Amino acid sequence: MNILSPDVVTLGNHETDYGIAHLLFIEKCAKFPIINANLFIKTNHVRLFKPYEIINIDGLNIMFIGILTEEVLAQTKNEELIGSFIDVREAAREVGVICDNYRTTKVDMTVLLTHIGFDKDKELAAYIDRHWGVDLIIGGHTHTYLDEPCVVNGIPIVQAGMGTDQIGRFDIEFDTDKHDITSFKWQTIPIDAGHCPNDQVLEDVLLHYKDQTDRKYGRIIANFDRQLTHPARNRETELGNLFADLLQVDSSFDVMLYASGSVRLERMGPIVSYRDLMECCPFDDPIYMLEVTGEQFRRMMTFMLRDEALEGDHTEFYQLSKGMRVLYEKATHTIKEFKLNGSDIRDDQIIKIALQGYHYKSFTDFFGVAVEEVLANKKPRIVATSCFSIFEELFTSSGKLSAEVEGRIEVI
């Protein structure tokens, strides 16, 4: 990143995954400004980062403000000392605070760099007081591809998808007398040989590290019968079934609910390296076992299959281990078939389910059932301390691995 030399960077939700010490270490390594207006230390409410950066670009003084909300942060953070504002409305108020205090007559344009998701960007724009002078929102988190900016409350909003396959570009004409955008053109430009030649210096640096990392991460640990896929979070997938089933091998629980969002590759195999496994499953969690009644389990699955989850791709969704069958009728929002190992699940039946630690800790939000209600059944316990170590062992020791979409979750 230092070689790329970005003018300004804001934080995403995963920057807090490894705690405050790691986050501040990253900042010290960076030779570019990292901004965030609303991450703070809970004990004294001091901001972790400078909230804004003013950069002169082509004669214009542009103020950039970084925004992240607790709604996004809570999904990934592992650091209890770090807090943020709760929702978009509070984030909007903080934008007003920054603009009122630091936006002077010398600032020509104001840009919000957000990592809250496209829908939340639209919500944020609607809360913005136009007197604050916010001109653009450049967002992230939902990996949304936009061919045209979405304009809300007079503020253009853009995202450039995910990864490094493309870069978003704004060409802007600005009236410095009126402090107003007169016209703009937005496009996403592919990052390929036709648009940008290789940077030999950067390539040499990468190859220097690659030679070292390949010795550890390039080793082959498994092969599949064929390539397995995970095309979307909100459906049953081959890779999802594979990982859910591996965690249930020789287990003491009935059903593994493996988070779809934990599978980070769309395809893997047939030859699998250690690097592939780490890229696909970067989140290592303990496994918690809980006991739920059949009635509670049905409510959990009904909540998971709500319209918001089926129509979007960033709500929590789970892959179910072998033996489960859930047939959901979308029009009536009801489960028509609910079976375990071929038998109907009764409302009074006790089902032992397993969850990754992060999802256990967010149980109420992710399943729509109060965790206290489930804890009343039986105290949960940790049955494995590392998902990744199970995957690594079984990938290495098994023969050819395979999985299919079997109708464990079906929506009609």
C-alpha positions in Angstrom: 0.0 0.0 0.0 2.9 2.4 0.7 4.2 1.8 -2.8 0.7 2.5 -4.3 0.7 5.7 -2.2 -3.0 6.5 -1.9 -3.8 10.1 -1.1 -6.2 9.1 1.7 -7.6 5.9 3.1 -10.5 5.1 5.4 -11.2 2.0 7.6 -13.4 -0.9 6.8 -15.0 -3.4 9.3 -12.2 -6.0 9.2 -9.5 -3.5 10.3 -10.6 -4.1 13.9 -10.5 -8.0 13.7 -7.1 -8.3 15.4 -7.6 -5.7 18.1 -6.5 -2.2 18.9 -2.8 -2.9 19.1 -2.7 -4.4 15.6 -4.9 -1.5 14.2 -2.5 1.1 15.6 0.5 -0.9 14.4 -1.0 -0.8 10.8 -1.4 3.0 11.1 2.2 3.5 12.2 3.4 1.4 9.2 1.3 3.5 6.7 3.0 6.4 4.9 -0.4 7.7 3.9 -3.2 9.3 5.9 -5.9 7.0 7.4 -9.0 8.9 8.5 -12.0 7.9 10.5 -14.4 10.3 12.3 -16.2 7.9 14.6 -13.9 5.1 16.0 -13.1 5.9 19.6 -11.7 4.4 22.7 -14.6 3.6 25.0 -12.9 4.5 28.3 -12.4 8.2 27.5 -14.1 8.7 24.1 -11.0 9.8 22.4 -10.9 9.3 18.6 -8.5 6.7 17.3 -7.8 8.5 14.1 -7.8 12.0 12.6 -11.4 12.4 11.4 -10.7 14.2 8.1 -7.9 15.1 5.7 -7.9 18.2 3.4 -6.0 17.5 0.1 -5.4 20.0 -2.7 -6.2 18.3 -6.0 -6.0 20.3 -9.3 -6.3 23.5 -7.4 -9.3 22.4 -5.3 -9.1 21.9 -1.5 -11.1 18.8 -0.9 -12.0 17.6 2.6 -12.4 13.8 3.0 -14.2 12.5 6.1 -14.1 8.7 7.0 -17.3 7.0 8.4 -17.8 3.6 9.9 -20.8 2.6 12.1 -21.3 0.2 15.0 -23.9 -1.7 12.8 -21.0 -2.7 10.5 -18.3 -2.9 13.1 -20.3 -5.2 15.4 -20.3 -7.9 12.7 -16.5 -8.4 12.9 -14.7 -6.7 15.7 -12.9 -8.6 18.4 -11.7 -5.6 20.4 -13.9 -4.4 23.3 -12.0 -1.2 23.9 -13.0 0.1 20.4 -16.4 1.7 20.0 -18.3 3.7 17.3 -21.5 5.5 16.9 -24.5 3.2 16.7 -26.3 4.0 13.5 -26.4 6.1 10.4 -28.4 8.9 12.0 -25.6 9.4 14.6 -23.0 9.1 11.9 -24.7 11.9 10.1 -24.6 14.1 13.2 -20.9 13.5 13.4 -20.4 14.6 9.8 -22.2 17.8 10.9 -19.8 18.2 13.8 -16.7 17.8 11.6 -18.0 20.2 8.9 -19.1 22.8 11.4 -15.7 22.7 13.2 -13.2 22.1 10.4 -14.7 23.0 7.1 -13.6 26.5 6.4 -14.0 28.9 3.4 -10.8 27.4 2.0 -12.5 24.0 1.5 -14.0 23.8 -1.9 -15.5 20.3 -1.8 -16.4 17.7 0.9 -16.3 13.9 0.2 -17.5 11.2 2.6 -15.4 8.0 2.5 -17.8 5.4 4.0 -17.7 1.7 4.8 -21.4 1.1 5.8 -23.0 -0.4 2.7 -24.9 1.0 -0.3 -28.4 1.1 1.4 -26.9 2.8 4.4 -25.1 5.3 2.2 -28.5 6.3 0.8 -29.9 6.6 4.3 -26.9 8.7 5.4 -27.3 11.1 2.4 -30.9 11.6 3.3 -29.9 12.7 6.8 -27.2 15.2 5.6 -28.0 18.9 6.0 -27.1 20.4 2.7 -25.6 23.5 4.5 -22.8 21.2 5.7 -21.5 21.2 2.1 -21.2 17.5 1.5 -20.7 16.9 -2.2 -20.1 13.2 -2.7 -20.2 9.8 -1.0 -17.7 7.2 -2.0 -18.8 4.0 -0.3 -17.9 0.4 0.3 -18.7 -2.8 2.3 -21.5 -4.2 0.1 -19.3 -4.6 -2.9 -21.9 -2.8 -5.0 -21.1 -2.2 -8.7 -22.7 1.1 -9.9 -22.6 2.0 -13.6 -24.2 5.4 -12.6 -24.1 7.3 -9.4 -27.2 7.1 -7.2 -28.2 10.7 -6.2 -30.0 11.1 -2.9 -30.6 14.6 -1.4 -28.6 16.1 -4.2 -25.5 14.0 -3.2 -24.1 11.5 -5.8 -23.2 8.1 -4.2 -20.8 5.6 -5.8 -19.2 2.2 -5.1 -16.7 0.4 -7.3 -17.5 -3.2 -6.4 -14.8 -5.3 -4.7 -11.3 -6.4 -5.1 -8.7 -5.1 -7.5 -10.3 -5.9 -10.9 -11.5 -2.4 -11.5 -11.1 1.2 -10.2 -13.8 3.8 -9.9 -13.2 7.1 -11.6 -15.0 10.5 -11.2 -14.4 13.3 -13.7 -15.8 16.4 -12.1 -16.4 19.9 -13.2 -16.6 22.3 -10.2 -17.7 25.9 -10.0 -15.3 27.4 -7.4 -17.4 30.6 -7.1 -20.6 28.8 -6.2 -18.7 25.9 -4.5 -20.9 23.5 -6.5 -20.4 20.5 -8.8 -21.7 21.6 -12.3 -21.2 18.2 -14.0 -19.6 14.8 -13.4 -18.9 11.5 -15.2 -18.5 8.2 -13.3 -17.1 5.0 -14.7 -15.4 1.8 -13.5 -12.2 1.1 -15.4 -10.8 -2.5 -15.6 -7.4 -3.0 -14.1 -5.8 -5.0 -16.9 -2.9 -4.8 -19.4 -5.0 -2.7 -21.7 -5.5 0.1 -19.2 -2.4 -0.1 -16.9 0.9 -1.8 -17.6 2.6 -3.8 -14.8 4.6 -1.8 -12.3 8.0 -3.6 -12.2 9.0 -2.2 -8.8 5.8 -3.4 -7.2 6.0 -6.7 -8.9 9.6 -7.2 -7.6 8.4 -6.5 -4.1 5.5 -8.9 -4.3 7.7 -11.6 -5.8 10.2 -11.1 -2.9 7.6 -12.0 -0.4 5.9 -14.6 -2.6 9.1 -16.7 -2.7 9.0 -16.8 1.1 5.3 -17.4 1.5 5.0 -20.0 -1.2 7.2 -22.4 0.9 4.5 -22.4 3.6 1.3 -21.6 1.7 1.9 -23.2 -1.7 1.9 -26.8 -0.5 -1.0 -29.0 -1.7 -3.2 -30.2 1.1 -6.2 -31.8 -0.8 -7.9 -32.5 -4.0 -11.6 -32.5 -4.9 -13.4 -34.7 -7.4 -14.1 -31.4 -9.2 -14.1 -27.6 -8.6 -16.6 -26.7 -5.8 -18.4 -23.4 -5.8 -20.0 -20.8 -3.5 -21.8 -18.4 -5.8 -23.8 -16.5 -3.2 -24.2 -16.2 0.5 -28.0 -16.6 0.6 -28.4 -20.1 -0.7 -27.1 -23.6 -0.1 -23.8 -24.1 -1.8 -21.3 -26.9 -2.5 -18.5 -25.3 -0.5 -20.9 -24.4 2.3 -22.1 -28.0 2.6 -18.5 -29.2 2.5 -17.3 -27.0 5.5 -20.5 -27.6 7.5 -20.1 -31.4 7.0 -16.4 -31.4 8.0 -17.2 -29.6 11.3 -19.8 -32.3 12.0 -17.4 -35.2 11.6 -17.3 -37.2 14.8 -19.2 -34.4 16.6 -21.5 -34.5 19.5 -24.1 -32.2 17.9 -26.9 -32.8 15.5 -26.6 -29.8 13.1 -23.7 -27.5 12.2 -24.8 -24.0 11.1 -21.8 -22.7 9.2 -21.9 -19.0 8.3 -22.1 -18.4 4.6 -20.1 -15.2 5.0 -17.2 -17.3 6.3 -16.6 -18.8 2.9 -14.6 -16.1 1.1 -14.0 -17.7 -2.3 -16.6 -18.3 -5.0 -14.8 -21.5 -6.2 -12.1 -23.8 -5.0 -10.3 -26.9 -6.3 -9.9 -29.4 -7.7 -6.3 -29.0 -6.4 -6.3 -27.2 -3.1 -3.3 -25.5 -1.6 -2.9 -24.3 2.0 -3.1 -20.8 0.6 -6.5 -21.6 -1.0 -7.9 -22.9 2.3 -6.7 -19.8 4.2 -8.1 -17.4 1.6 -11.4 -19.3 1.6 -11.7 -19.6 5.4 -9.8 -16.7 7.0 -11.9 -16.5 10.2 -10.9 -19.0 12.8 -13.4 -19.4 15.6 -14.2 -21.9 18.4 -17.3 -24.0 18.0 -20.1 -23.6 20.5 -22.8 -26.2 21.0 -26.3 -25.1 22.1 -29.5 -26.9 22.7 -32.7 -25.5 21.1 -36.2 -26.8 20.9 -37.7 -27.7 17.5 -40.0 -24.6 17.8 -37.0 -22.3 18.5 -35.0 -23.8 15.6 -37.9 -23.3 13.3 -38.1 -19.6 14.3 -34.4 -19.3 13.7 -34.6 -20.7 10.2 -37.7 -18.6 9.4 -35.8 -15.5 10.4 -32.7 -16.6 8.3 -34.9 -17.0 5.3 -36.8 -13.7 5.5 -37.2 -11.5 2.4 -34.3 -9.2 3.4 -31.9 -12.1 3.5 -33.1 -13.8 0.3 -33.1 -10.6 -1.8 -29.8 -9.1 -0.5 -26.4 -10.7 0.0 -25.1 -9.3 3.3 -27.4 -10.5 6.0 -26.3 -13.5 8.0 -27.1 -16.8 6.3 -26.0 -20.4 7.3 -25.1 -23.6 5.5 -26.5 -26.7 7.2 -24.8 -30.0 7.7 -25.9 -33.3 6.2 -29.3 -34.6 7.3 -31.1 -31.2 7.4 -34.0 -30.4 5.1 -35.7 -27.0 5.2 -38.4 -26.2 2.6 -39.5 -22.6 2.8 -42.4 -21.0 1.0 -41.5 -17.4 0.3 -45.0 -16.1 -0.5 -46.4 -17.2 2.9 -43.1 -16.8 4.9 -43.5 -20.3 6.3 -41.5 -23.5 6.5 -43.4 -26.3 4.8 -40.9 -29.1 5.5 -38.6 -29.3 8.5 -36.7 -32.5 8.9 -33.6 -34.0 10.5 -32.3 -37.3 9.2 -35.6 -37.9 7.4 -37.9 -37.3 10.4 -40.0 -34.3 11.0 -38.7 -32.0 13.7 -41.2 -31.7 16.5 -41.7 -28.4 18.4 -40.8 -30.1 21.7 -37.8 -31.9 20.3 -34.3 -30.9 21.6 -31.8 -30.3 18.8 -28.1 -29.8 19.5 -26.8 -27.1 17.1 -23.3 -25.8 16.7 -22.2 -22.3 15.8 -18.9 -20.4 15.3 -18.0 -18.3 18.3 -18.7 -15.0 16.6 -22.2 -16.1 15.6 -22.9 -17.4 19.0 -22.0 -14.0 20.5 -24.4 -12.3 18.0 -27.1 -14.9 18.4 -30.1 -12.6 19.0 -29.3 -10.3 16.1 -28.5 -13.1 13.6 -31.4 -15.5 14.4 -34.2 -13.3 15.7 -34.5 -15.4 18.8 -33.4 -14.0 22.2 -30.2 -15.8 23.3 -31.6 -15.8 26.9 -34.4 -18.0 25.7 -32.0 -20.6 24.3 -29.6 -20.4 27.3 -32.6 -21.4 29.5 -32.5 -24.8 27.8 -28.9 -25.6 28.7 -25.6 -23.8 29.2 -23.7 -23.8 25.9 -20.2 -25.2 25.8 -17.2 -25.0 23.5 -16.7 -28.3 21.7 -13.8 -27.3 19.5 -11.4 -24.4 19.8 -10.5 -23.9 16.1 -12.5 -24.3 13.0 -9.5 -23.9 10.8 -7.5 -26.6 12.5 -10.3 -29.1 11.8 -10.4 -28.1 8.1 -6.6 -28.3 7.8 -6.5 -31.7 9.4 -9.4 -33.2 7.4 -8.3 -31.7 4.1 -4.8 -33.2 4.7 -5.8 -36.6 5.9 -8.9 -37.3 3.8 -8.9 -38.7 0.3 -10.8 -36.9 -2.5 -13.3 -34.5 -1.0 -16.6 -33.7 -2.6 -19.9 -32.0 -1.9 -23.1 -31.3 -3.8 -26.2 -29.0 -3.4 -28.7 -31.5 -2.0 -31.8 -29.5 -1.2 -30.9 -29.0 2.5 -32.3 -25.5 2.1 -34.9 -25.0 -0.6 -37.0 -21.9 -1.3 -40.2 -22.1 -3.3 
